[in-house]
């Protein structure tokens, strides 16, 4: 969504409110497509004592897989966006909460979507005590133990086992 800042000066409250959804189903994050439903972006662009400010809330339903057992996980993600919008700035004016505009328009999607993606978790668990998968047979250990013997030593470490046992 593009907002012209000239409209901001014409607004009686010196603010422009927005509330819309955007389809990010084609967006890839960590080799997955986590946004299967439209993402909601709501907020406002306001002029606060001569400083143009973008404040928004990005809300998404994230679909991913557990990092340990590969079970599907769905959770709600909320990201607050708060930036000052400036037309030009020197190196001393640049900060993490400043966006430099190259025209009198601000593209909300170009600011809010990267903030959502940068805030995504690298690894999500289905539950805090997830036991994961058996490295041998691949059974989900959350469903119960597998029939693999646990005393077997990795063949690459067999020589180390004989050295430590003194045989």
Rosetta silent file (secondary structure, phi, psi, omega in degrees, C-alpha in Angstrom):
SEQUENCE: XXXXXXXXXXXXXXXXXXXXXXXXXXXXXXXXXXXXXXXXXXXXXXXXXXXXXXXXXXXXXXXXXXXXXXXXXXXXXXXXXXXXXXXXXXXXXXXXXXXXXXXXXXXXXXXXXXXXXXXXXXXXXXXXXXXXXXXXXXXXXXXXXXXXXXXXXXXXXXXXXXXXXXX
SCORE:     score description
SCORE:     0.000 S_00000001
   1 L     0.000  129.565 -179.217    0.000    0.000    0.000 S_00000001
   2 E  -106.330  131.841  177.765    1.412    3.356   -1.036 S_00000001
   3 E  -118.610  130.146  175.706    0.583    6.522    0.886 S_00000001
   4 E   -86.573  129.113 -177.068    1.308    9.983   -0.491 S_00000001
   5 H   -71.303  -18.686  174.955    2.650   12.257    2.187 S_00000001
   6 H   -64.716  -31.279  177.663    0.916   15.259    0.571 S_00000001
   7 H   -67.169  -25.493 -179.637   -2.375   13.681    1.672 S_00000001
   8 H   -65.879  -39.829  179.492   -1.069   13.799    5.234 S_00000001
   9 H   -71.290  -25.354  179.208   -0.990   17.600    5.268 S_00000001
  10 H   -81.996  -16.025 -178.655   -4.537   17.698    3.886 S_00000001
  11 L   -74.852  132.724 -178.378   -5.833   15.397    6.638 S_00000001
  12 L   -64.219  -31.616  179.914   -7.517   17.307    9.506 S_00000001
  13 L   -91.222    2.405 -175.771   -5.998   15.019   12.183 S_00000001
  14 L    55.982   39.105  175.445   -2.575   15.038   10.486 S_00000001
  15 E  -153.318  150.845  175.648   -2.705   11.269   10.187 S_00000001
  16 E  -123.454  119.358 -179.799   -3.668    8.629    7.650 S_00000001
  17 E   -94.220  150.829  177.943   -4.907    5.325    9.053 S_00000001
  18 E  -144.682  152.833  177.968   -4.733    2.022    7.186 S_00000001
  19 E  -159.898  108.828 -176.545   -5.882   -1.547    7.750 S_00000001
  20 E  -152.903  170.672  176.430   -5.493   -4.116    4.996 S_00000001
  21 E  -117.012  155.152  179.915   -4.285   -7.628    4.214 S_00000001
  22 E  -135.350  140.432  179.599   -1.528   -8.747    1.892 S_00000001
  23 L   -87.081  113.963  177.812   -0.930  -12.159    0.326 S_00000001
  24 L  -115.006   23.987 -177.044    2.549  -13.417    1.234 S_00000001
  25 L   -63.258  -23.614  177.980    1.932  -17.074    0.342 S_00000001
  26 L   -87.790   -5.290 -177.986    4.751  -16.941   -2.223 S_00000001
  27 L   -76.319  128.407  179.652    7.246  -15.533    0.297 S_00000001
  28 L  -102.500  128.292  178.095    9.949  -18.025    1.312 S_00000001
  29 E  -131.549  121.518  179.982   11.415  -17.868    4.806 S_00000001
  30 L    53.774   43.917  176.988   13.986  -20.440    5.972 S_00000001
  31 L    65.235   22.918  176.968   13.163  -22.691    2.963 S_00000001
  32 E  -132.401  165.542  173.028    9.440  -22.750    3.858 S_00000001
  33 L  -113.608   86.082 -169.980    6.330  -20.838    2.838 S_00000001
  34 L   -79.714  -14.036 -174.292    4.975  -19.943    6.294 S_00000001
  35 L  -103.294   84.925 -178.242    2.241  -17.462    5.336 S_00000001
  36 L   -85.781  -17.613  176.280   -0.631  -19.581    4.058 S_00000001
  37 L  -115.544  156.848  179.230   -3.264  -17.009    5.047 S_00000001
  38 L   -58.908  144.989  179.794   -3.217  -13.267    4.266 S_00000001
  39 E   -94.630  134.562 -177.970   -1.125  -11.104    6.585 S_00000001
  40 E   -97.273  132.195  176.069   -2.871   -8.133    8.208 S_00000001
  41 E  -124.204  121.992  179.466   -1.143   -4.746    8.393 S_00000001
  42 E  -135.767  150.815  178.691   -2.804   -1.952   10.357 S_00000001
  43 E   161.521 -150.138 -177.438   -1.603    1.356   11.669 S_00000001
  44 E  -156.817  155.427  168.785   -1.119    4.974   10.764 S_00000001
  45 E  -113.025  125.535 -175.307    1.207    7.542    9.243 S_00000001
  46 E  -135.150  157.668  174.998    1.122   10.735   11.286 S_00000001
  47 E  -105.745  108.728 -178.315    2.770   14.124   11.490 S_00000001
  48 E  -112.100   97.653  179.321    3.911   14.627   15.081 S_00000001
  49 L    56.200   44.081  177.211    5.415   18.092   15.508 S_00000001
  50 L    87.512   -4.428  177.222    6.973   18.030   12.065 S_00000001
  51 E  -104.835  119.771  178.562    8.200   14.438   12.282 S_00000001
  52 E   -83.079  125.994 -173.242    6.409   12.025    9.961 S_00000001
  53 E  -125.593  135.081  174.417    6.006    8.725   11.778 S_00000001
  54 E  -106.867  120.176  176.338    4.906    5.268   10.584 S_00000001
  55 E  -126.206  127.365 -176.658    3.424    3.056   13.288 S_00000001
  56 E  -148.098  160.916  173.695    1.972   -0.317   12.348 S_00000001
  57 E  -123.641  125.276  178.514    1.119   -3.745   13.642 S_00000001
  58 E  -107.240  122.636 -178.087    1.783   -6.749   11.391 S_00000001
  59 E  -121.442  128.826 -177.793   -0.229   -9.855   12.289 S_00000001
  60 E  -140.449  149.433  169.842    0.319  -13.234   10.651 S_00000001
  61 E   -99.115  118.378 -173.766   -0.604  -16.857   11.157 S_00000001
  62 E  -101.422  128.908  176.971    2.640  -18.788   10.690 S_00000001
  63 E  -111.971  121.041 -178.634    2.661  -22.384    9.443 S_00000001
  64 E  -148.092 -172.984  178.622    5.947  -24.230    9.930 S_00000001
  65 E  -118.241  147.268  177.073    7.435  -27.536   11.063 S_00000001
  66 L   -61.744  137.079 -178.135    8.887  -28.454   14.444 S_00000001
  67 L   -71.569  -17.062 -179.286   12.681  -28.257   14.324 S_00000001
  68 L  -103.960  -43.292 -173.926   13.035  -31.558   16.213 S_00000001
  69 L  -115.288   -3.318  178.105   10.206  -33.866   15.120 S_00000001
  70 L    66.269   20.226  174.610    8.937  -32.206   11.902 S_00000001
  71 L   -76.526  147.252  178.030    5.342  -32.050   13.180 S_00000001
  72 E   -64.274  139.532  178.939    3.252  -29.178   11.793 S_00000001
  73 E  -130.902  131.926  176.240    3.184  -26.080   14.009 S_00000001
  74 E  -124.802  129.026  178.173    0.827  -23.111   13.638 S_00000001
  75 E  -146.679  159.807  179.236    1.235  -19.965   15.735 S_00000001
  76 E   -92.529  136.463 -178.875    0.269  -16.286   15.632 S_00000001
  77 E  -119.596  131.803  177.293    2.999  -13.713   15.012 S_00000001
  78 E  -128.628  127.890 -179.690    2.681  -10.005   15.877 S_00000001
  79 E  -127.306  126.963  175.848    5.347   -7.462   14.972 S_00000001
  80 E   -87.115  133.801  177.801    5.295   -3.780   15.950 S_00000001
  81 E  -118.910  129.125 -179.916    6.690   -1.376   13.342 S_00000001
  82 E  -147.914  108.472 -177.234    7.666    2.166   14.362 S_00000001
  83 E  -134.684  146.723  167.705    9.780    4.378   12.079 S_00000001
  84 E   -89.621  135.961 -179.294   10.405    8.067   11.524 S_00000001
  85 E  -106.007  122.045 -178.612   10.159    8.913    7.818 S_00000001
  86 E  -125.909  151.349 -179.853   12.604   11.532    6.522 S_00000001
  87 L   -80.011  -36.565  176.159   13.237   12.929    3.049 S_00000001
  88 L  -152.715  151.439 -178.842   16.990   13.209    3.494 S_00000001
  89 L  -151.166  146.497  174.180   19.402   12.570    6.306 S_00000001
  90 L   -83.585  170.534 -179.401   23.065   12.881    6.999 S_00000001
  91 L   -58.601  -30.341 -179.624   25.100    9.974    8.352 S_00000001
  92 L   -75.499  -18.895 -179.140   24.656   11.277   11.907 S_00000001
  93 L   -88.647  -14.837 -176.159   20.838   11.235   11.525 S_00000001
  94 L   -75.986  129.130  178.253   20.585    7.621   10.422 S_00000001
  95 L  -140.352  175.237 -179.418   19.370    5.280   13.104 S_00000001
  96 L   -67.294  -21.336 -176.961   17.600    1.935   13.242 S_00000001
  97 L  -106.321   25.436  179.807   14.224    3.641   13.536 S_00000001
  98 E  -123.380  134.237  174.497   14.599    6.019   10.552 S_00000001
  99 E  -118.557  126.118  178.710   13.582    5.357    6.942 S_00000001
 100 E   -91.146  125.114 -179.837   14.865    7.720    4.247 S_00000001
 101 L   -95.579  146.242  177.983   12.322    8.307    1.482 S_00000001
 102 L  -104.301    3.520  175.880   13.306    9.106   -2.083 S_00000001
 103 L  -153.089 -171.933  179.444    9.924   10.640   -2.991 S_00000001
 104 L   -90.515   19.371  178.597    6.782   11.981   -1.314 S_00000001
 105 E  -119.148  149.498  174.880    5.345    8.461   -1.140 S_00000001
 106 E  -125.147  125.681  177.713    5.826    5.732    1.436 S_00000001
 107 E   -93.024  106.437 -177.039    5.294    2.073    0.524 S_00000001
 108 H   -60.998  -41.770 -178.566    4.004    0.446    3.714 S_00000001
 109 H   -61.070  -39.082 -177.841    4.593   -3.082    2.361 S_00000001
 110 H   -67.343  -17.059  178.657    8.265   -2.342    1.618 S_00000001
 111 H  -101.775  -46.030 -173.462    8.797   -1.463    5.282 S_00000001
 112 H   -73.780  -40.629 -176.972    6.403   -3.796    7.163 S_00000001
 113 H   -65.166  -47.135  176.113    7.031   -7.073    5.292 S_00000001
 114 H   -60.613  -33.963  177.424   10.830   -7.098    5.797 S_00000001
 115 H   -63.609  -40.204  177.188   10.287   -6.313    9.488 S_00000001
 116 H   -63.268  -48.064 -176.729    8.011   -9.365    9.758 S_00000001
 117 H   -65.852  -40.546  179.023   10.484  -11.631    7.966 S_00000001
 118 H   -67.046  -21.666 -178.661   13.466  -10.403    9.995 S_00000001
 119 L   -91.974    1.024 -178.375   11.545  -11.126   13.201 S_00000001
 120 L   -70.244  143.589  178.045   10.807  -14.763   12.274 S_00000001
 121 L   -73.183  143.825  178.222   12.178  -17.458   14.557 S_00000001
 122 L   -74.739  -38.824 -178.919   14.924  -19.681   13.145 S_00000001
 123 L  -136.407  131.962 -179.772   13.664  -22.809   14.928 S_00000001
 124 L  -121.019  137.569  177.627   10.192  -23.500   16.309 S_00000001
 125 L  -107.144  147.182  177.965    9.284  -26.452   18.535 S_00000001
 126 L   -67.600  -31.676  173.808    5.888  -28.143   18.680 S_00000001
 127 L  -157.110  160.602 -173.440    6.254  -28.131   22.448 S_00000001
 128 L   -62.641  -35.413 -177.659    9.032  -27.226   24.854 S_00000001
 129 L  -100.130   31.289 -179.755    9.863  -30.826   25.796 S_00000001
 130 L   -59.092  130.164 -177.522    9.802  -32.219   22.226 S_00000001
 131 L   -89.854  -13.240  177.234   11.893  -35.410   22.097 S_00000001
 132 L    80.832 -157.985 -178.197   12.467  -35.300   18.345 S_00000001
 133 E  -109.575  149.653  174.242   13.047  -38.235   16.019 S_00000001
 134 L   -66.817  127.805 -178.413   15.063  -41.410   16.566 S_00000001
 135 L   -68.385  -14.462 -177.949   18.301  -40.900   14.609 S_00000001
 136 L   -94.578  -54.008 -175.017   18.261  -44.549   13.601 S_00000001
 137 L  -104.518  -15.288  177.555   14.697  -45.426   12.564 S_00000001
 138 L    85.313    7.365 -180.000   13.120  -41.951   12.359 S_00000001
 139 L   -69.365  141.815  175.914   10.220  -42.671   14.736 S_00000001
 140 E   -71.127  112.220 -175.649    8.692  -39.665   16.465 S_00000001
 141 H   -73.691   -9.594  173.759    9.808  -40.170   20.084 S_00000001
 142 H   -71.550  -23.176 -179.677    6.940  -37.995   21.351 S_00000001
 143 H   -87.718   -5.053 -179.830    4.625  -40.887   20.422 S_00000001
 144 L   134.101  169.280 -178.336    6.611  -43.367   22.502 S_00000001
 145 L   -71.768  157.215  177.380    9.956  -45.156   22.482 S_00000001
 146 L   -96.717  177.397 -177.274   11.194  -46.966   19.413 S_00000001
 147 L   -95.162    8.367  179.523   12.514  -50.521   19.242 S_00000001
 148 L   -70.952  146.684  176.455   16.093  -49.520   18.417 S_00000001
 149 L   -81.640  134.167 -175.581   18.790  -50.635   20.807 S_00000001
 150 L   -87.580  -11.330 -175.981   20.359  -47.686   22.534 S_00000001
 151 L   -84.719   -3.530 -178.187   23.657  -49.400   23.371 S_00000001
 152 L   -72.344  139.534 -179.605   24.999  -49.475   19.827 S_00000001
 153 L  -100.786  140.002  175.975   28.062  -47.365   19.166 S_00000001
 154 L   -55.931  129.010 -177.476   28.506  -45.360   15.998 S_00000001
 155 H   -58.339  -24.374  178.561   30.958  -47.384   13.846 S_00000001
 156 H   -70.578  -21.515 -178.826   33.072  -44.260   13.367 S_00000001
 157 H  -103.334    6.063 -177.439   33.689  -44.194   17.129 S_00000001
 158 H   -59.014  -42.750 -179.765   34.372  -47.944   17.503 S_00000001
 159 H   -63.669  -36.826  177.926   38.145  -47.403   17.641 S_00000001
 160 H   -67.353  -38.046  178.544   37.711  -44.817   20.399 S_00000001
 161 H   -63.383  -42.523  179.069   35.545  -47.236   22.390 S_00000001
 162 H   -67.190  -36.001  178.536   38.223  -49.939   22.248 S_00000001
 163 H   -65.222  -42.804 -178.736   40.898  -47.423   23.256 S_00000001
 164 H   -72.993  -31.033 -179.306   38.868  -46.240   26.262 S_00000001
 165 H   -79.104  -14.936  177.504   37.933  -49.747   27.385 S_00000001
 166 L    82.409   13.936 -178.288   41.597  -50.816   27.408 S_00000001
 167 L   -88.048    0.000    0.000   41.089  -53.890   25.215 S_00000001
